[in-house]
Amino acid sequence: MKITDIQLEEKRKIQLEEKKKILKGLEIAYEKLLAFKKMTNSELVVLRNNEIVRIKP
């Protein structure tokens, strides 16, 4: 069974849509994390330039 150009294009379109949904979900999760850290007044720990950095809200 040979995959046609139309099938490949459809598959790429679906993958792009899924990628957009995943990135949107990650953005929402990050916003919720920041809101939680501000609410509890706790530090956010991130990796910046191969160093662990603690950020106060």
LINTAPE-V807534 format. One record per residue. RES is the residue in one letter. SS is DSSP state (helix for helix, strand for strand, loop for the rest). PSI is psi as a letter, one per 20 degrees, with the letter a starting at -180 (* if undefined). OMEGA is omega in whole degrees, -180 to 180 (* if undefined). Layout:
res: [RES | RES]
ss: [SS | SS]
psi: [PSI | PSI]
omega: [OMEGA | OMEGA]
This chain:
res: [M | K | I | T | D | I | Q | L | E | E | K | R | K | I | Q | L | E | E | K | K | K | I | L | K | G | L | E | I | A | Y | E | K | L | L | A | F | K | K | M | T | N | S | E | L | V | V | L | R | N | N | E | I | V | R | I | K | P]
ss: [loop | loop | loop | loop | helix | helix | helix | helix | helix | helix | helix | helix | helix | helix | helix | helix | helix | helix | helix | helix | helix | helix | helix | helix | helix | helix | helix | helix | helix | helix | helix | helix | helix | helix | helix | helix | helix | helix | helix | helix | loop | loop | loop | strand | strand | strand | strand | strand | loop | loop | strand | strand | strand | strand | strand | loop | loop]
psi: [p | p | p | r | h | g | g | g | g | g | g | h | g | g | h | g | g | g | g | g | g | g | h | g | h | h | g | g | h | g | g | h | g | g | g | g | h | g | g | i | l | r | q | p | p | r | o | p | l | k | q | p | p | p | p | q | *]
omega: [-179 | 178 | -179 | 178 | 180 | 179 | 178 | 179 | 178 | 179 | 179 | 180 | 179 | 180 | 179 | 178 | 179 | 179 | 179 | 179 | -180 | 180 | 177 | 178 | 178 | 177 | 179 | 179 | -180 | 178 | 178 | 178 | 180 | 179 | 179 | -180 | 177 | -178 | -178 | -180 | 179 | -176 | 172 | -178 | -179 | 175 | -179 | -179 | 179 | 176 | 176 | -177 | 177 | -177 | 176 | -178 | *]
